[in-house]
Amino acid sequence: MMNNAALTDLIIKMADDELIQGHRNSEWTGLGPVMEEDIAFSSMAQDKIGHAWALYRILHEDLGGKHPDTFAFLRPEKEFKSSHLVEMPNGEYDFSLMRHFLFDLAEAIRYESLQDSSYEPFRLLSKKVKGELKYHTLHANAWIMQLSRAGEESYDRMQQALNQTIALAAGIFEPSQHYEEALIDDKVYPGEKELYHRWLDRIYPVLVKASLNLPEMSAIVPVYGGRHGLHTPHLQPLLKEMSEVFNLDAEASW
């Protein structure tokens, strides 16, 4: 029998990351550098919030959790398990683009690993989102290449964005203190350490083609804490904004 507490922990981490990243992406609607990017970031925001909802629904229907809307909007900050990367404000476009690249390739690696998961809801969801993630990563890769080759200033900005985000992105793979071995033993997924190394192998060729310099692994100190309720000061204002309409009447039917 699978460890339900371990499954719940993993699902919340994945879903919270997607929910928060989705809302950060949505903030570019109407503000992108070109109209195409307004559309792209809006579309990816919708996808990510949809993935979060699907994961919360698994939690609700299969593991006895709360209704997805209630769970997403009525939890206190300390109960969220989002990584610090997704909580950071958008800043300039180069920062948001680099976060998009690093996060979406991490997400793609994670869902690829779930295609062979012993937990059927993960297998089904991974097949459903495969096409969306392919689009997201193609978009990220293309823009990383384009802006890194768009002149000295553009290259410098992209390198600075990578320097700012790489440790935060490594924090996506924060290991669980209590549950991870159970999930690995039950063949639910390969564990955070393995996913981290697969992610590095995936991002490295793109960065090399873009002539961007990835620090040595020993120099990357992952930013941990979010998986255990220790968040940046940027999360609470976002949660308040996200839940403002829902909290007007949490019992309303839309």
C-alpha positions in Angstrom: 0.0 0.0 0.0 1.3 3.4 -0.9 2.1 6.0 1.7 -0.7 8.5 1.4 1.1 11.1 3.5 4.1 11.0 1.1 1.9 11.3 -2.0 0.0 14.2 -0.4 3.3 16.0 0.3 4.6 15.6 -3.3 1.3 16.6 -4.9 1.1 19.8 -2.8 4.7 20.8 -3.7 4.0 20.3 -7.4 0.6 22.0 -7.4 1.7 25.0 -5.3 4.6 25.6 -7.6 2.3 25.5 -10.6 -0.3 27.7 -9.0 2.1 30.4 -8.0 4.1 30.3 -11.2 0.9 30.4 -13.2 -0.1 33.6 -11.4 3.3 35.2 -11.9 3.1 34.4 -15.6 -0.4 35.9 -15.8 1.0 39.2 -14.5 2.7 39.7 -17.9 -0.6 39.9 -19.7 -0.7 43.2 -21.5 2.9 44.0 -20.4 5.0 41.8 -22.5 7.7 43.2 -24.8 5.7 42.2 -27.9 2.1 41.1 -28.4 3.2 37.6 -29.1 4.6 37.3 -25.6 1.4 38.7 -24.0 -0.4 35.8 -25.6 2.3 33.2 -24.8 2.6 34.0 -21.2 -1.1 34.2 -20.8 -1.6 30.8 -22.4 1.2 29.3 -20.2 -0.4 30.8 -17.1 -3.7 29.2 -17.9 -2.0 25.8 -18.5 -0.1 26.0 -15.2 -3.1 26.9 -13.1 -4.9 24.1 -14.9 -2.2 21.7 -13.9 -2.4 22.9 -10.3 -6.2 22.4 -10.3 -5.7 18.8 -11.7 -3.3 18.0 -8.9 -5.5 19.5 -6.2 -8.3 17.4 -7.6 -6.3 14.2 -7.3 -5.6 15.3 -3.7 -9.3 15.8 -3.2 -10.8 12.8 -5.0 -8.1 10.2 -4.4 -6.5 11.1 -1.1 -9.4 12.7 0.8 -8.2 16.3 0.6 -10.2 19.5 0.5 -12.0 20.8 -2.5 -9.4 22.3 -5.0 -10.7 25.9 -4.7 -10.9 25.8 -0.9 -7.4 24.3 -0.7 -5.9 26.7 -3.2 -7.4 29.9 -1.7 -8.0 29.4 2.0 -4.7 28.0 3.3 -2.4 30.2 5.4 1.0 31.0 3.9 2.9 28.6 6.1 0.9 25.7 4.7 2.0 26.4 1.1 5.0 24.3 -0.2 6.0 26.4 -3.1 9.6 26.9 -4.0 11.2 30.3 -3.6 11.8 30.6 -7.3 8.1 30.9 -8.2 7.4 33.4 -5.4 9.8 36.0 -6.7 8.3 39.1 -8.4 8.5 39.2 -12.1 11.1 42.0 -12.3 12.4 42.7 -15.7 11.5 40.5 -18.7 14.9 38.8 -18.7 14.4 37.5 -15.1 10.9 36.2 -15.9 12.1 34.5 -19.1 15.0 32.8 -17.4 12.7 31.6 -14.6 10.3 30.3 -17.2 13.2 28.4 -18.9 14.5 26.8 -15.7 11.1 26.1 -14.2 9.5 24.6 -17.3 12.4 22.3 -18.0 12.3 21.1 -14.4 8.6 20.6 -14.8 9.0 18.7 -18.0 11.6 16.4 -16.4 9.3 15.8 -13.4 6.3 14.8 -15.6 8.4 12.7 -17.9 9.5 10.7 -14.8 5.8 10.2 -13.9 4.9 8.5 -17.1 6.2 5.3 -15.6 4.9 6.0 -12.1 3.3 3.3 -10.0 0.7 5.8 -9.0 -1.9 5.8 -11.8 -3.2 9.4 -11.4 0.3 10.6 -12.0 0.6 8.5 -15.1 -2.6 9.8 -16.5 -1.9 13.4 -15.8 1.6 13.2 -17.2 0.2 12.0 -20.6 -2.4 14.8 -20.5 0.1 17.6 -20.0 2.8 16.3 -22.3 1.8 18.4 -25.3 1.5 21.6 -23.2 4.9 21.1 -21.6 6.5 20.5 -25.0 5.2 23.9 -26.2 6.3 25.6 -23.0 9.9 24.3 -23.2 10.2 25.0 -27.0 9.1 28.6 -26.3 11.6 29.0 -23.4 14.5 27.5 -25.4 13.8 29.7 -28.4 13.7 32.9 -26.5 16.8 32.1 -24.4 18.7 31.5 -27.7 17.2 34.6 -29.4 18.0 37.1 -26.6 21.4 35.6 -25.8 22.4 36.3 -29.4 20.8 39.7 -29.7 23.9 41.8 -28.9 26.2 42.4 -26.0 23.8 44.1 -23.7 21.1 41.5 -24.2 23.6 38.7 -23.6 24.8 40.3 -20.4 21.3 40.7 -19.2 20.6 37.0 -19.8 23.8 35.9 -18.1 22.9 38.1 -15.1 19.4 36.6 -15.1 20.8 33.1 -15.0 23.2 34.1 -12.2 20.2 35.4 -10.2 17.9 32.4 -10.7 20.0 29.3 -10.8 20.3 28.7 -7.0 16.6 29.5 -6.7 15.7 27.1 -9.4 17.9 24.4 -7.8 15.6 24.8 -4.8 12.8 23.2 -6.7 14.4 19.9 -6.0 14.5 20.4 -2.2 14.4 16.9 -0.7 11.7 15.8 1.7 12.8 15.1 5.2 10.3 12.3 5.8 8.6 11.0 2.7 11.0 10.8 -0.3 12.4 7.3 0.4 8.9 5.8 0.6 8.0 7.3 -2.8 11.2 6.0 -4.4 10.7 2.6 -2.9 7.1 2.5 -4.1 8.4 3.5 -7.6 6.1 6.6 -7.6 9.0 8.8 -8.8 12.8 8.7 -8.8 13.4 11.3 -6.1 14.6 14.9 -6.1 18.3 14.2 -6.4 17.8 12.2 -9.5 15.5 14.8 -11.0 18.0 17.5 -10.2 20.7 15.8 -12.2 18.4 15.1 -15.1 17.4 18.8 -15.1 21.1 19.9 -15.2 21.7 17.6 -18.1 18.7 19.0 -19.9 19.4 22.7 -19.4 23.2 22.5 -20.1 23.1 22.0 -23.9 20.7 24.9 -24.3 22.9 27.2 -22.2 26.0 26.1 -24.1 24.3 26.9 -27.5 23.4 30.3 -26.0 27.0 30.8 -24.8 25.6 31.3 -21.3 27.8 30.1 -18.4 26.4 27.7 -15.9 28.3 27.7 -12.6 30.0 24.5 -11.5 27.7 22.2 -9.6 29.7 22.7 -6.4 29.2 26.5 -6.7 25.4 26.2 -6.9 23.9 26.4 -3.4 20.2 25.6 -3.7 17.8 27.9 -2.0 15.7 25.7 0.3 12.9 26.4 2.7 9.7 26.8 0.7 8.8 23.1 0.8 8.7 23.4 4.6 6.7 26.5 4.9 9.6 29.0 5.0 8.7 31.6 2.4 10.0 34.8 0.8 8.2 38.0 1.8 6.7 38.1 -1.7 4.3 35.1 -1.2 1.8 36.5 1.2 0.9 39.6 -0.8 0.4 37.4 -3.9 -1.8 35.0 -1.9 -3.9 37.9 -0.7 -4.4 39.2 -4.2 -5.1 35.7 -5.6 -7.8 35.0 -3.0 -9.4 38.4 -2.9 -12.5 37.6 -5.0 -12.9 34.1 -3.7 -12.9 35.4 -0.1 -15.8 37.8 -0.9 -18.0 34.7 -0.6 -16.3 31.4 -0.3 -19.6 29.5 -0.6 -20.6 31.1 -3.9 -21.1 29.1 -7.1 -19.6 30.6 -10.2 
